[in-house]
Amino acid sequence: MPRPPFSCGLDAVLAISGGKWKPLIIYHLAHGTHRYGELRRAVGNVTDKMLVQHLKEMVADGLVARHDFKDIPPKVEYALTPLGKSLAEALAPLCVWGTEHMLVVEKAVTARGLVAAQNGS
């Protein structure tokens, strides 16, 4: 008997939205369509390589729609699909939680970083 591809629903979510940058991309696209440069500035420290890779994956997974205007200079816009919008709605409570607990999380991450530095990690 074949195994199911995912162990639970969260496993399925992480398969298409996992990583550091994809949730941030979804967050910014939930607020409207963005051109590549706008999205890169909005997301922050993401490299071009990672942003391009994640956008390609998210287009292939059906979360993001890419519209190429075939103009010179190139004009490409990215927007959430209905599937992407539904995922953005599901992630919204995590944004609220993160905002409410930002200071506590910052202290924990800073402390963990100091411990890792002391241990030579």
C-alpha positions, -999 to +999 in steps of 0.1 A: +000+000+000+015+034-010+023+059+017+004+092+016+027+121+003+022+141+035+020+130+072-005+158+080-019+190+067+009+211+081+034+189+062+015+199+030+016+236+039+053+235+046+060+217+013+048+248-006+055+276+018+084+264+038+116+284+042+126+318+053+114+338+023+082+323+010+060+334+039+074+369+035+067+369-002+032+357+004+027+384+031+038+412+007+018+399-023-013+396+000-012+434+000-013+437-038+005+430-070+042+438-071+069+441-098+101+422-091+121+452-078+093+463-055+090+428-041+127+425-035+128+458-016+097+448+004+111+414+014+144+428+025+177+409+027+168+382+002+193+376-026+182+379-063+190+341-067+167+331-038+139+354-047+139+342-083+141+306-072+112+310-047+090+329-072+095+302-098+086+275-073+056+294-061+044+299-097+049+262-103+030+253-071+000+276-081+005+301-053+017+330-074+007+343-109+035+358-131+024+383-157+050+392-183+039+423-203+065+415-230+077+451-229+111+467-234+124+473-208+110+442-192+079+445-170+068+415-150+042+416-122+036+390-095+002+384-077-013+358-055-036+333-071-068+323-053-048+294-038-021+318-027-047+342-012-062+314+008-028+305+022-022+342+030-054+342+050-043+311+069-009+327+077-025+360+089-029+348+125+008+340+126+016+376+116-006+388+145+011+364+169+045+375+157+036+412+161+023+406+196+054+386+207+081+404+187+101+416+217+100+382+234+111+364+202+139+390+196+153+383+231+151+346+226+168+347+192+195+371+205+201+349+235+203+318+214+227+336+190+250+345+220+250+309+232+257+296+197+286+321+194+300+310+228+298+273+218+316+280+185+286+272+164 
